[in-house]
Amino acid sequence: MQTDIDPRNLIGRKAFDRNGAKIGTIDEVYLDDATGTPEWAAVRTGLFGRDAFVPLEPSELVDDGTLRIPFDRSLIKDAPDFGVGRHLSPEQELQLYHHYGLDITPPSSAPPPDQSFGRIAGQDSP
């Protein structure tokens, strides 16, 4: 999804599955704790329905202002229900990643290689 979108602008937008079937309306957006980027949305699935969590990556904000989620409606409606208004724990996020079959491989945590930026102050050059 586009990362330059204000998550507050997603609330109230309609969400559709990959086949164009309406899923519901976005109630809340959940940000990644480390980066602050929008990661999950809670979509109200009906008048008396519940909120289904959907991944914002690889979802797409379409030109008409709707969110296209690249999964079937049935998979979305069967997503784990954690309730809204609370922080998603790492374990809950892991369950959601597994539910949608998304890659959860974290980026390499190896430190970057040391680089030389010149001589250290106070040292004579060789």
Buried (B, 14 or more C-beta within 10 A) or exposed (E): BEEEBEBEEBBEBBBBBBEEEEBBBBBBBBBBEEEEBBBBBBBBBEEEEBBBBBBBEEBBBEEEEBBBBEBEBEBBBEBEEBEBEEEBEEEBBEBBEEBBEEEEEEEEEEEEEEEEEEEEEEEEEE
